[in-house]
Amino acid sequence: MVLPIIPIGTNDFRPREICRTPVLSSTHRRTELMTTINSELKSFSTDAFHNGEFIKVSDQDVRGKWAVFFFYPADFTFVCPTELEDMADHYATFQDLGVEIYAVSTDKHFTHKAWHDTSPAIGKIRYVMLGDPTGAISRNFGVLVEDAGVANRGTFLIDPQGRVQYMEITAEGVGRTAESLIDKIKAAQYIAAHPGEVCPAKWKEDGATLTPSLDLIGKI
């Protein structure tokens, strides 16, 4: 399927046929700038849809708290609503952890509202849906597929200092789960609060941690 691209410089360079799943093949040109652990959140300001209203959101609204940027390819698609609904079903848990969710696609905030008003799954969402029609936010995080004008599936955990502490980018056909992300958030928050300790594989809240030292080498 060939996706029509709107030339850069217009207000929206999303594919017009948003009801179809974007095909992110290996031939598409991706943003070369990649986010890494401890990368700092770049400045942005954009329109968003939240709880039935259009609002402005900037990086200043994000700093000072834990936040997840949850990038997905497009509204009115197939895997995306299953992921976003799963995040909505676990939103109370994210809030209990002091984490705000920012879902991001290259759709406009108007499209987010239309999807929210028509889809039972998306209608559950109480977190912020950022519009990124210019692709600036997606590009800053290194997940923008330039030729298609859509974002890869990318998840980024930002700490209160505005730095990336966890990131995951999956293939177009691979959905993500909220429970797995929650485990990563709990681990990241634990080590942030307990310098010198580390969380081993399969770590769960209240589980045993490790304190790296010379005495521990070769004994695990």
N, C-alpha and C positions, 0 to 999 in steps of 0.2 A: 504494500500500500504506500502510495506517495503522499506525504503530508504537505499541504500547501503552506509556505512560509511567508509571513507578512514582513516586508522589508524593515530593517532597523531604522528607527527614527519616527515610526508611527507610534500611536499610543499603546498598541497591543500587538505583539508578534506571535501570539499563540496560534496554533492551527485552528482554522475556522471550524473544522468538523470535530467538535469536542466530544461528541457522543462515541467516537471510536477510540480504541486503545492506541496510544502512541507506540510506534514500533521503534525501539531504541537499538538499532543494529550497530555492529562494530564499525560501520562505515561513517556513522555520524560523528561530527567533530565536537569534542567535549572541551570544556574549559580546562586549560592546563594548570591553573592555580589550584592546588589542593590544600585543604585544611589539614592541619596536623594537631596532635595533642599539645595542649598549652598555647595554641594559636589564640590570639585575642579577637573577640567579637568586633567586627568592623561597624562603623557608623552606618545607619540607614534610617529612613523615614518612609512609611508607606500607609496606604489605606487598608483597613481590615474590617471583617464582619465579626461581630461578637454579641451574642444574646439579643439578636433582633435589631441591632443598631450598627451603623457605620462609624468607625472610630479611626483615629490616627495612632499609629504605633511607631516608636523609634527605639534605637538601641538604649536610650536612656531609661526607657520603661523596663528594660530587661535587666540591666545592671543592678547589683545588690541583692539578687535572689537566684535560686537555682531555676533553670529553664531548659526546656527541650525544644529544639527546632526540628520539626518533623516534615521533611520535604517529600512530596509525591508528584507524579507526572501530571495528572489532570483531573478536573472535576468531570462528573458524568461518565465515569469509566467503570472498571470491574473489580480489580484487586484493591484499588484505592479506598472505596467505601468500606470494605471489610476491615482494613487496617484502621481507618478513622473511627469506625464504630467500636472496635476493640479498645481504642484509646479512650473513647467516650465512656465506655462501660467501666473503665478503671480510673476515671478522672478524679473521683473522690480520694482514691489512694494516692494519686499524684499530689493532690492538694494537701493531704495529711503529711506528706513528705516536704511540703513547702516548695513544690515544683509547679511552675506554670508551663502550659503546653502552647506552642505556636505552630500550627499546621501551615505549610507554605506550598503553594503551587504558582505557576506563572499565569493563572487565571486572574481576572479582576475581582475585586470584592463584590461587585454586582453579581457575578457568576456564582460566587460562594453562597450568596443569599438565595439565588434561584435554586441551587442544588439543595440547600438546607430546607427550603420551603416545599420541595417536591419529593425528597428521598426520606423514607422512614429511618434508615440507618443514619444518615447525616443529620436528620432532625434531632437526634439525641445529643449532638455536640454542644457543649457549654464552654469550650475553650476557644481561644482566638484563632481565626483563620485569616492569615495575612495574604493580601494580594501582591503579586510580584510580576506584573505584566511586562516590565522592562527586563526582567531576568537579573536585576542587579543583586538581589539578596542571594539567589541561587548561585550566581557567578562568584560572589564573595566567599561562599562556602565550598566552591569547587565542584558543584553537582550539576551545573547547567549543561545540557546538551545543546550546544549553540545552533547547529543546523536544524534541529527539530523545535527549538524554543521551549523545551520542557525540562523539568528537573528529574534527575535520577532519584530513586528511593534512598534518601539519606537521613540519618538520625544523629543529632549532635546534642550532647549534654553540656550546658554552659554553667560554670560555677558563679557564685556571687561576685567574683572579681572579673567576670567577663571572659573567662578562658575555657577552652574546650577540654573537658575531662574524659569524654567518651565519644566515639563516633562509629557509625556503621553505615555502609553503603551496599545495597543488595542489587541483584539483577532485576530487570523489569518484571519478570514473572514470579518473583519470590517475595511473598508478603512477610511483614514483621509482626511480632506479638508484644503486647503491652507488658505481660508478666515478665518476660525476659528483660525488657528495658528497666522495669522496676527493680529487679535484682541488681542490675548494674548501677542504678542510681543509689541504692542503699549501700553498696560497696564503696562507691565514690565518696559518698557523704561520710561514711565511717572513717576512711583513711584521711579525709580532710580534717576530721575532728580528732584523730589519733595519730599524729606524726610519728613515724618510725615503725608503724605496723603495716602489714600488707594482708590482703585477702586472698587466700588460695583458691584453686579451682573448686567449683561447686559450693562456694561459700554462701551461707544463708544468714539472715539477720540473727544475731545472738550466737552465731557459730564461732568456732575457734579461729584465731588469726595467727599470723607468724610475725616474729620480730627478727629480721635478718641480722645475723652476726657471724663471726668466724666460727664460733662453737657449733653453729647449726649446719655448716657446710658438710655435705656428704651424709647427713643423718636423716634426710627426708626421703 
